[in-house]
């Protein structure tokens, strides 16, 4: 059985990496100076299932001309033919997102599913080496993001968005939103207890969360559960902020700023040298 499991896991990993490569091929012509493409979403939490979309985030560098002329940094979503998403973001904006502490961004530093541009891999490595510090860069911002995201999921639970209308019609709510709320609550509890960020990303109740995701609850139970857990998270956040003063890890600022300087310097020297 162990051998079968290892083969299935290898096949699963190969499929994800193949899709990441296809995502990169779809956008890298427009962004030749890409730094890396990273998996985002359920596979990073081991909450995916057969048929789960593979979504990604691509970090890109601006050209020398774009930088000098102060053009708006890239930040957009490329939709693949199968509706998978590639979020393309200028590295300066991505680093701002890391500082804001949104799990959906910080998680990409922990994924094993990534493709780094060999040209920039060593210069970007200090960010990956500092990922645990980045995950705890700003405690108040982290808690605000966790609670804010849970509240967004609660608001979306029964709202008939075009992308979820089929689930609303079937269940009366979107089970995926509820499973996110429960996942965030568990993450927040373990994060506050001091567990490693990488460990917090992996639920200890994965099987239960998958059942929730597949709609095992009635609409009334789902709505009540969402209210209970979001209220609990808000109370936990309020209590923490009453008992603590905000902390910001300036060592993380140094790593992010120095990485930007090193990447821009290397890229611009290469571009200007080629132009000459």
DAWORA-V979809 format. One record per pair of residues at least 12 apart in sequence whose ideal C-beta (glycine too) atoms are under 7 Angstrom apart, sorted by the first residue. I is the first residue (numbers start at 1). J is the second residue. D is the distance in Angstrom with one decimal. If there is no record, write none. Layout:
# DAWORA-V979809
i=I j=J d=D
i=I j=J d=D
This chain:
# DAWORA-V979809
i=16 j=39 d=6.2
i=16 j=43 d=6.0
i=16 j=54 d=5.7
i=16 j=113 d=5.0
i=17 j=113 d=6.3
i=19 j=54 d=4.0
i=20 j=37 d=5.7
i=20 j=39 d=6.3
i=20 j=56 d=5.8
i=20 j=113 d=6.1
i=20 j=115 d=5.7
i=21 j=115 d=6.6
i=23 j=37 d=6.1
i=23 j=56 d=4.8
i=23 j=80 d=6.7
i=23 j=86 d=4.7
i=24 j=37 d=4.9
i=24 j=58 d=7.0
i=24 j=115 d=6.0
i=26 j=78 d=6.4
i=26 j=80 d=6.3
i=26 j=86 d=6.6
i=27 j=58 d=6.1
i=27 j=78 d=5.3
i=27 j=86 d=5.7
i=27 j=88 d=6.0
i=31 j=58 d=7.0
i=31 j=60 d=4.2
i=31 j=88 d=6.7
i=33 j=60 d=6.5
i=33 j=61 d=4.2
i=33 j=63 d=7.0
i=33 j=267 d=5.7
i=34 j=58 d=5.9
i=34 j=59 d=7.0
i=34 j=60 d=5.0
i=34 j=117 d=5.6
i=35 j=59 d=4.3
i=35 j=60 d=6.6
i=35 j=61 d=6.2
i=35 j=91 d=6.0
i=35 j=117 d=5.7
i=35 j=120 d=5.0
i=35 j=124 d=5.6
i=36 j=59 d=5.4
i=36 j=114 d=5.8
i=36 j=115 d=6.4
i=36 j=116 d=4.3
i=36 j=117 d=6.2
i=36 j=124 d=6.4
i=37 j=56 d=5.3
i=37 j=58 d=4.6
i=37 j=114 d=6.7
i=37 j=115 d=5.1
i=38 j=56 d=6.3
i=38 j=57 d=5.2
i=38 j=108 d=3.7
i=38 j=111 d=5.5
i=38 j=114 d=4.5
i=39 j=54 d=6.8
i=39 j=56 d=5.8
i=39 j=111 d=4.7
i=39 j=113 d=3.7
i=39 j=114 d=6.8
i=40 j=55 d=5.2
i=40 j=56 d=6.1
i=40 j=57 d=5.2
i=40 j=104 d=6.5
i=40 j=107 d=6.6
i=40 j=108 d=5.8
i=41 j=55 d=4.9
i=43 j=113 d=6.7
i=44 j=107 d=5.3
i=44 j=111 d=4.9
i=44 j=201 d=6.2
i=45 j=183 d=6.8
i=45 j=201 d=5.8
i=45 j=202 d=6.3
i=45 j=203 d=6.3
i=46 j=202 d=5.9
i=46 j=206 d=5.8
i=47 j=203 d=6.9
i=47 j=206 d=6.0
i=47 j=209 d=5.8
i=47 j=210 d=6.3
i=49 j=210 d=6.8
i=53 j=83 d=7.0
i=53 j=84 d=4.9
i=54 j=84 d=5.5
i=55 j=84 d=5.7
i=55 j=85 d=4.5
i=56 j=86 d=5.2
i=57 j=87 d=4.6
i=57 j=89 d=6.5
i=57 j=108 d=5.4
i=58 j=86 d=5.8
i=58 j=88 d=4.8
i=59 j=89 d=6.3
i=59 j=91 d=5.1
i=59 j=94 d=5.2
i=60 j=74 d=5.8
i=60 j=88 d=6.2
i=60 j=90 d=6.0
i=60 j=91 d=6.8
i=61 j=91 d=5.9
i=61 j=263 d=6.3
i=61 j=267 d=5.2
i=62 j=90 d=6.1
i=63 j=271 d=6.8
i=64 j=268 d=4.9
i=64 j=271 d=4.9
i=64 j=272 d=6.3
i=73 j=90 d=3.3
i=73 j=92 d=5.8
i=73 j=93 d=5.3
i=74 j=88 d=5.6
i=74 j=89 d=6.6
i=74 j=90 d=4.8
i=75 j=89 d=5.1
i=75 j=90 d=6.3
i=75 j=93 d=5.3
i=76 j=88 d=5.6
i=91 j=260 d=6.7
i=91 j=263 d=6.8
i=92 j=260 d=6.7
i=95 j=256 d=4.8
i=95 j=260 d=6.7
i=98 j=134 d=5.4
i=98 j=256 d=6.9
i=99 j=137 d=6.2
i=99 j=138 d=6.9
i=100 j=141 d=6.0
i=100 j=145 d=6.6
i=101 j=137 d=6.4
i=101 j=138 d=5.7
i=101 j=141 d=4.4
i=101 j=142 d=4.2
i=101 j=145 d=4.9
i=102 j=145 d=4.8
i=103 j=145 d=6.8
i=103 j=146 d=6.9
i=103 j=187 d=6.9
i=106 j=134 d=6.3
i=106 j=135 d=5.3
i=107 j=201 d=6.0
i=109 j=127 d=6.8
i=109 j=128 d=6.0
i=109 j=131 d=3.9
i=109 j=134 d=6.3
i=110 j=131 d=6.0
i=110 j=197 d=6.8
i=110 j=198 d=5.0
i=110 j=201 d=6.1
i=120 j=263 d=6.1
i=123 j=259 d=6.6
i=123 j=262 d=4.9
i=123 j=263 d=5.2
i=123 j=266 d=6.2
i=124 j=259 d=6.5
i=126 j=255 d=5.4
i=126 j=259 d=5.6
i=127 j=255 d=6.4
i=127 j=256 d=6.9
i=127 j=259 d=5.4
i=130 j=252 d=6.4
i=130 j=255 d=4.7
i=132 j=196 d=6.4
i=132 j=197 d=5.5
i=133 j=249 d=5.8
i=133 j=251 d=6.4
i=133 j=252 d=5.2
i=134 j=252 d=5.4
i=135 j=197 d=3.5
i=136 j=197 d=6.9
i=136 j=249 d=6.8
i=137 j=248 d=6.7
i=137 j=249 d=5.1
i=137 j=252 d=4.5
i=138 j=246 d=7.0
i=138 j=248 d=4.9
i=139 j=246 d=6.4
i=139 j=247 d=5.3
i=140 j=241 d=6.4
i=140 j=246 d=4.2
i=143 j=237 d=4.6
i=143 j=240 d=6.3
i=146 j=184 d=5.5
i=146 j=187 d=6.8
i=146 j=188 d=4.8
i=146 j=233 d=6.7
i=147 j=233 d=5.0
i=147 j=234 d=5.7
i=147 j=237 d=5.0
i=149 j=184 d=6.0
i=150 j=181 d=5.0
i=150 j=184 d=4.7
i=150 j=230 d=5.0
i=150 j=233 d=5.4
i=151 j=230 d=5.8
i=153 j=177 d=4.4
i=153 j=180 d=4.6
i=153 j=181 d=5.0
i=154 j=181 d=6.3
i=154 j=226 d=4.8
i=154 j=230 d=4.9
i=156 j=174 d=6.5
i=156 j=177 d=5.0
i=157 j=173 d=5.1
i=157 j=174 d=6.1
i=157 j=177 d=4.6
i=157 j=178 d=6.3
i=157 j=222 d=6.8
i=157 j=223 d=6.7
i=157 j=226 d=5.4
i=158 j=172 d=7.0
i=158 j=173 d=4.8
i=158 j=223 d=6.9
i=171 j=215 d=4.6
i=171 j=219 d=6.5
i=172 j=219 d=3.4
i=173 j=219 d=5.1
i=173 j=222 d=4.9
i=173 j=223 d=6.8
i=175 j=212 d=6.1
i=175 j=213 d=5.4
i=175 j=214 d=6.4
i=175 j=215 d=4.1
i=176 j=213 d=5.7
i=178 j=212 d=5.6
i=178 j=222 d=5.1
i=178 j=225 d=6.5
i=178 j=226 d=5.6
i=179 j=209 d=5.0
i=179 j=212 d=4.4
i=179 j=213 d=4.2
i=181 j=226 d=5.4
i=181 j=229 d=5.2
i=181 j=230 d=6.2
i=182 j=209 d=6.0
i=182 j=212 d=6.2
i=182 j=229 d=6.1
i=183 j=203 d=5.9
i=183 j=209 d=6.0
i=185 j=229 d=4.8
i=185 j=232 d=6.6
i=185 j=233 d=5.6
i=186 j=203 d=5.7
i=186 j=205 d=6.6
i=187 j=200 d=5.0
i=188 j=233 d=5.9
i=188 j=236 d=6.7
i=192 j=240 d=6.8
